[in-house]
Amino acid sequence: MNLPRLSPLPDSVQTGLLGFLHDTFRFHAPDWRPLLLNGLPLGMVNGIWQQRLLRDWPGSQQILSDGLLLQSGSWDDMARLLQQTARGWHDAGLFGGWRNETFDVCDSSGTALFALERAAFRPLGLHSKAVHINGLSPCADGWRFLIACRSPHKAVDPGKLDNLTGGGIAAGETPEAAMRREGREEAGLPPELLDTAAPAGRIMSLHTVKRGLHRESLYLYDIILPDGFTPQNQDGEVAAFAAMDAHAVADTVIRGEMTNDAALVTLDLFRRCGLLSPQHPLTAYLHSTRL
């Protein structure tokens, strides 16, 4: 896809965007210990969640020099015991947002080992995956970015601004299938538009959250929408859509009005559209998130 080449934003705006990223995407490695499941380093836990695992894990456990080891007889047993432990934490009020939706827990090669309730990923610091679609549209006075406003009833980040669509990749689902599902459900994109979605690589979102650690690979897609096209939400997860110019979008990021992942995805798009100066430190920061 040939993205538009736009003029760079003022240096002061780029510096403000970099400040937002530094303030938001914080991760202090010494605060986190590897979580080894059947010998594989698959998660990361802080001291609070480690103590809860030591107290509540019903299987074999061992504190090692390089992390906390949980053992089970098989990956099916691991899935069952983790699900049981996480459900107990949720029922005790230790975290909310139980979705009855599962994500794949994968090894370093990307092979799925087992599926687990998605709400348990952050407490255990497990690596999740999501898709985000950037929507752009030409208009008479320049290009616009299609931005969604999340429903006030969403379990995570209610009312915040978001990319055109975005959502987790379910267990057993491919990134392309997730992209098409999210595009259809969240924005009512017809098949002929989804067919034009261009893969734009992956970035890593890593930062601490109240529930634990957010470690998510974001699969990016770009779609150029016809002038005047109005997305139509189908699943109740989006309250409204707006077509905004780059300066307006940048302001919402700096003010913290956009979800963290959507902000990172949007700034990566800004970089690829020429809105960020190659020599500005923001560009180097964004390059460092690429996978």
N, C-alpha and C positions, 0 to 999 in steps of 0.2 A: 504494500500500500504506500502511495506517495502522500505523506503527511504534509500539511502546509508548513512553509517556512515563515516564521513570524519574527518580528523585531524583539530583541531582548528586553525584559523588564528592567526598570531602573535598579541600579546596584543596591539602593537602600531597601527595595522590596525583596531582592534576592537575599540580602543579609537578614531581613526579618524572617523569611522562610527558613533559612538555615538555623536561626535561633529557635524556631518552633521545633525543628527536627531534633536539635540537641536537647531541648527541654523534655521532649516526649519520648524519644526512643532511647531510654536509659536501660543499661544492663551492666551491673557490677558483678563480674564473674565470680569473685571470691564468696559472694553470698549464696551461691548455688552449687549443689553437689550432683554429680551424675547419678541418674537412676538407671540401674542395670536390671533388665528383665530377662530372666533365663540366660544371663551372661552378656547380653547385648546392651550397649549404652543407648537407650531409646528416649529417656526423659531427663529432666533436671528439676530438683526440688530445693526449696529453701529450708531453713531450720524448722519452721513451723510445720510444713507438710511432711518433712522427714519424721518428726516426732509423732505425727498422726499415723503415718504408715507403720512405724515401729509399734505403736499401740494397737492398731486396728487390723493390720494385715494378717489374714488367717493362715497363710502358708509359711514356707521357709523364708527366713530373712537373715541378712548378715551385713554388718558395717565393715566395709573394706577401706583401704587407704585411698582408693580412687572413686569411692561412691557407696551408695546403698544398693545391695543386691537383693532382689526378690526372686524366688524360685517357685516353679510349679511343674507339674508332671508333663504338661504339653502347652501349646499355645492356646488351645481351646480352654484348658484349665486357667491359664493366665487371664484370658478374656473374662471368664466367669468370675474369678476372684476379684479382679479389678473393678468390674461392674458392681459386684456386691459391696465392695469397700466404698466406692464412690457414692453409691446410692445411700449407704448409711450416713456418709458425711452430709449429703444433700438433705436427707430426712432430719438430721440433727441441726440443720440451719447453718452449716459451715460454708456452703456456697449455694447460689440459686441458679435459675436459668436452665433447669433440666429440660431437654428437648425431645427425648425419645427418638433421637436421630443418631446414627453412628458414623464415625470416621474410621478410615483404615489407619492402623499403626504399622508403619513400614520400616524395614531395615535400611541400611545405608545405600543399598542398591536400588531401593524403591519397591522391593517385593513386599506385598501386604502379608503381615503375619497374623493379624486378627483385627476384629472391629470392636470399637468401644464407644459408648455414649460420648458425644462431642463435648458436653459440659465438663467432662473429666479431664480434658486435654490440658487446660491451663493449670489446675492444681498439680498435675504430674509433670508439667513441662514437656508434654509430648509434641511432636512435630506434625502440624496439620497443614492442609492445602486448601486454597480457595481460588476462585476465578473473579476477575474484575474486568468489566467492559468500559472502556473510554468511549464516549459518544461525542463526535464533533459534527458541526453543521455549518455550511457556508451561508452567509446572509449578505445583504446589500452593503453593509459597512464593515465587513470583516468576518472572522470565524467566531463561532460560539461553542462553548463546552456545555454539554447536556448534563446537568447536575440533579440528582434525586434528593428529596428530603424524606428521611426515614419516618415511618409511622411512629406516633407518640406511644404506641402500645408495644413496640419492639422490646425484647428482653435485654438487648445490648444496644447502647447508644441511641435510645429513642429520641426522635426529633432532630438528630444531627444530619448534616449534609453528607452525600455519598456520591460515588461514581454512578454512571447511568444504571448499571446493575453490578451486583457483587454478591457472592455467597460461597459457602463452604462446598468442597467436593465430597460428596457422600461416599460411604464405603462401597467399593465395587464400581464406582463411576469414573469415567475418563474426564480429563479437563475439558475436552471439546463438548462432551455430552452435558457437563455441568454448565458450560457457557451457554449452550442452546437452551437448557432448561431455565436458567436464571433470566436470560434475555426474554424468553417467552412469558415467564411468570411475573417478573418484576416490571417489565417495560412494554409488554405486548408486541415485541418485535416479530414481524412475520418471517417465515422461512427464507424468503428471498433476500432479506436484509441480513439475517444471521449467516447466510452463505457467504457474505462479503466480509465477515469478521476476520481480521488479520491478526494472527498470533504475534505478540510483541515481546516475547521472552518471559523471564521470571525474575522476581525480586524477593528478598527475605525481609520479613517484618519481625523484629525481635525487640521486645520491651517488657518490663515488668508491669503487671496489672494487679488490682486488688486481690483477685482470685489466685494469682500465681505468676506464671510466665507465659507470654504469648510468643510462640515460635511458629510462624506460618509462611510457607512458600506461596507467593501470589502469582498466579498465571494471568498474564495480561493479554487483552485483546483490544483492538481499535476498530471502530465502525464509523464511517462517515455517513451521516443521515441526510436525507434530502432537506432542502430549505423548507421550513414550515411543518416538518414532521413532528407530531406530538406523541410522545410515548404514553401508553395507557397501562397503568398497573393492573394486574390481574389477581394478585394474591393477598391484597390488603397490607403489604409490608412497606409500601411507599405512599406518603401523603400527597406529594406533588412533585413536579419536575420544573426546572427552570433552565433557560438558555442564557448563559452568562459569558461575558468577555473575560479575557485572561486576567486583567487587573482586578475585576470583581472576585474571581475565583481565588486569586492570591490573597486578597483581603480576608476572605472567609477562613482560609487556612491559618493565617497569622493570628486571627482572633480565636482560633480553636473551635470553630463552628462545624468543621468537617471531621468525620471519623479518622482515626490515626492511619489506618490502612489506606483509606481512600485518598488522604492527603499525600501519602507516599507514592501511590499510583499516579496521582495527578501530576505531581512534580516530576516524576519520571517521564510522563508525556510532555510536560513543558520542556524538559531537556531535549527530547527528540524533535520537538517542533522549533527549536532555536530560541525559545523564550528565556533561556538561561545562558549567561556568558560562559564560554569554555574555561576561561581563566578564573572564574569565581569559585571559591571553596565549596559552594553548594553543588556544583557539577561533580567534583571529585567525591563528595559524600554520596551522591546518588549512584555513581559508578560502583562504589563499594558495596552497595546493596544488591548488585546484580548477581544472579546465579548462573 
